[in-house]
Amino acid sequence: MDAARREKKEHGTLAFPFQIYPALDGSETDDSDFIPYHWHPELEVITVDSGRVSLTIADQVYEGEHGDVFFAAGEEMHEIRATGRDDQFRSFVFAADFLQFARDDQTEFELLAPLAEGRLRFPTCLRVGEAGQREVRALLAQIVRAWQGQAPGCQLAVKAALLGIVAVCAKNGRLEGHRVRPGADYRARQLKAIVGYLGEHFTEPLPLPSVAAQFGLSPQYFSSYFRENFGRTFTQHVNSLRIEQAARLLRETDLPVMEVGFNVGFDNFSYFIKRFRAVYGVSPSHYRKNSTA
């Protein structure tokens, strides 16, 4: 995925706007250990399938453990990181209006239309042991089996299970009313603009005063604003984007390690090695060797 911006890819097809990531047929490259900040109009359900996974949804950081389920609303910024081979997650992405009926009924008025319009939301997090978590996991497992089989009617089975998740959340009081606070829409647009700009330019020199000026803010205010809303410093975020891109280049190209570091925006090779080791626990050379073994 392009680093940290609104996704431009189609999730599923126009006829059936639903997709599971990583793809169940193994067709995708193994680059799902870190999904940088991004957003899309579709809803997303994220399951922690093994180990521990760190997620940031809106401006809240969560540490997910095996069995936990997370929900990201449409247009809500989110990021997912799993740093070890034993840390695995899966995403289910579908259009907000995918579950609505052609004929209006009570469920349409009370649940499905408000979900599609953003007036009602799934809970951000369902932890192991919480009401509804076991049932939601079972329904998601049904979706995986149906999608893997691709038997006639599998699309209906997927849709039925997703509707089941809505029913489980409603039954357990886990659907949340949502009202946009004054100024929240402008703030969301500004945060998305910042994330998008950094996603486009992270391989370039990015002195904080210049980036702050890009958004009409003082360096001091921009620095505190960034930390408050993203839970990390500006430098930590940029380094994170650069390290992820470096890991991808190490896996997918034969570029020398030093050239990889310079290509992703580091102007000091020793600092690149230090930052890479802090994230992946090994040097870039060892990471490449282990990835191609």
N, C-alpha and C positions, 0 to 999 in steps of 0.2 A: 504494500500500500504506500502511496506517496506520503511523505512525512507530514503529519500534523496539519491537516487541512480538511475541508469538507470533501467527503468522498464523492467521486464522480462516477464510480462503477454502478452498474445495475445489480441489485441483489435479487437473484432469481430472474424471472422473465415478466413481461407485461401481463401474460396470461396467468402466471402463478408467481407473485412477488414474494418469494420465500427462499432463503438460502442458509445452509449450515457451513460454518467455518471452524477449523480447516475442512476442506472438502473430504467427504467420506471415501471417495475413490482414490485418494492419494495423489490427485493431479496437481495439487499446489506445492510450491517449493516450501521447504522447511524454514519459514521465516516468521512463524507465529509466536516466538518467545516474547516479543515486544511489539505492541501495537500503539504507536504514539498518539497523542491527543488528536481526536478527529470527531466529526459529527456527521449525521445524516438524518434525513426525514423519517426513516424507518425506526421502529422499536427494536431493541436488541435484548435478548436474554443471554446471560453469560453464566456458564456452570464451571465450577472448579472440580475437575475430574480426578486430580491427584496432587499431592503436595500442597504448596502454598502459592497463592497468586496475589500480587498487589494490584489494586484497581483504584483509579481516581475517577469519580463520577461527579460532574459539576465541580464543586470546589471541596469535595469531601474525599479523604483517602480511606480505603478499606483494605484490610488484610484478609483475603479469603482463604478458607481451608477446604479440604476435600468434602464435597457434599453441599457447600454453600451455593446459593443461586443469587445472581444480581440482575437488575433490570436497568437499562438506560433508556430514557424517554426519547422521542423524536426531537432532533436538533440539540440534544443535550451533549455537551462535550464529555468525552471519556477517554481513558487510557488504560491499557492492560499490560502488565509485565509479569513474566514467569522466567526466572533467571536460571533455573536448573533443569536438567533433562527429566527429572521426576516431577516437575511442576507443569501440569497440563490443564488447559482450559478449552472450552468449546463455546462458540457463539451461534445463536439462532436469530436471524435478522428477517423481519417481515414488515410490510407496509402497514401503516397505522389503520387504514380503512379495509385491510384484507379480510377481517373477520365480520364485517357488517353484512346484514341481510338485505336482499332486494325489497322484502316486505317488512314494514315497520311492525314491531311488536313490543312487548314490555321490556325484553332484554335489550332491544335496540335503543329504546328511550333511556333506560336506566344505566346501561353498562357500555354497550358497544359504541354508540355515537359519542358519549362523553370521553371514552378512551381515544377514539380517533381524533377528536377535536382538542385533546390535551386538557380537558376539564377534570378528567379522572386519570390516575396514574397507578401503575403497578408499584409495589414497594421497591425501594432501591435495593434492599438486601433481605434475603430469607436465609437465616442461619440454620445449621443442623439442629434439630430439636424444636424449632419454632413451628407454630401452627401452620400447617399447609405445606411445609418444606418437603416432607416425604412424598406427598401426593404430586407436587409439582415435578420433583425429580423423576417419579415413575412415568408421568405423562411425557416428559422430555425424552426419556428412554424409549417410549413408544414411538415418538417421532423419529428418532435415530433408526430404529428397526424398520419402520415403514419406508424411510428414505433410502436406506441401504437396499431394501428388497425391490423397490421400483415396480411392484406388482400393480395390476389394474386397481384403481381406487386408492393408491397410496397418497395422492394429493388430498383426497377427502379425509383419510385417516390423519394426516398432518393437521389439517384445519380443525378437525374434531378435537384433537388433543390440545391445540392452542385454545380453543373455546373452553375446554375443560380446565385449563390453567386459569382463565378468567373466572370461571365458576368457583374454583377452589379458593382463589384470592378473595372473591366476594363473600363466600361462605365464612371465611375466617376473619373478615373485617380488615383485609390487607390492601384493599384498593383505597387510594388516597385522593381526596379532592384537591384540586390545584387551582390557585388564583394568582395571576402574575402581579407582583408588587410594583407600585409606581417606580419607574426608573430601572426596573430589572431587565426590561427588553433592551434598553440602550446599553446597559452593562454587559449583557450577553453578546450583543453585536460587537462591542469594543474588544471583549476577551477573544472572540472568534477572529477578529481582525488581527490581533496581536499574534495569536497562535498560527494563523495562516501565513502572516508575514515571515515569522521565524521558520516555518516549515519550507518556505520558498527560498530563504536566504541563509540557512544555517551553515552552508559550506563556505560562506564568504566571511570576511572580517566583520564582526558585529560589536563594536564598542557601545557600551550601554548608553552614553549620552546621545549617540546618533540614532539609536533605536527609539529612545524616549522622545527625541525631537520629531521622529516620524509620526508620532501620535499626539504631538502637541503637549507633552508632559515634561516636567523637570526630571532629571536623572534620579533625584532623591525620592520623589513621589512615585515615579515609575517602578523603582526598585521595591519599595514597600508594597505598592499595589500588586505587583507581580507575585510577591511572596504570599500576600494575604489571599489571593485568589487561586493560586496554583499549588500552594503548599511546598514550594521550593524556590530557590533563588533563580534569577534570570540566567546566571552562568550555569547552574546545575541543569536547567532545562535545555539550554543550547548544547551542553556537553552530552546530554542524554541522546539528543537527536544525532549528534555526530558519531557517538559510539555505536548506536544501532546501525547507522549507515555503514560504518567501518566493518561491523560484524557481517553484514550482508556482502560487502565487497570481498571480505576474506573467504566467505563460503563460495561465492559465485565467480570469482575472477582469480587470475594468477598474478595480479599486481604485487610488487614487492611491498612488504609491510610498511616501510617508511613512506612509500608513495601513497598507500592507503590513508595513512594518518594525515598527510598533507592534503590529499584530495577531499577529505571530509571537513577540513577547516582548521585543523590544529597546526600551529606554526612552530611548535616545540615537540620534537619527537619523544623526548623523555616524559613530558607531561601527557602525551597521548598514551604511552605505555602505562603510566600510573593510573590514568582515568579508566582505561580499558580493563586493567586488572581489578580495579575497585568494583566494576560492574559484573564481570564474568569470572573473577577469581583466578584467571590464568592470563599469561601474556598473549598478545595477538598471534604470535607464532604458534604457541601451543593450542590456541583456539582453532586456528586453521587446520592443524594436524589432526585434532580430535574430530573436527567436523567432516573431514574427508576420509576418516578411517573406516 
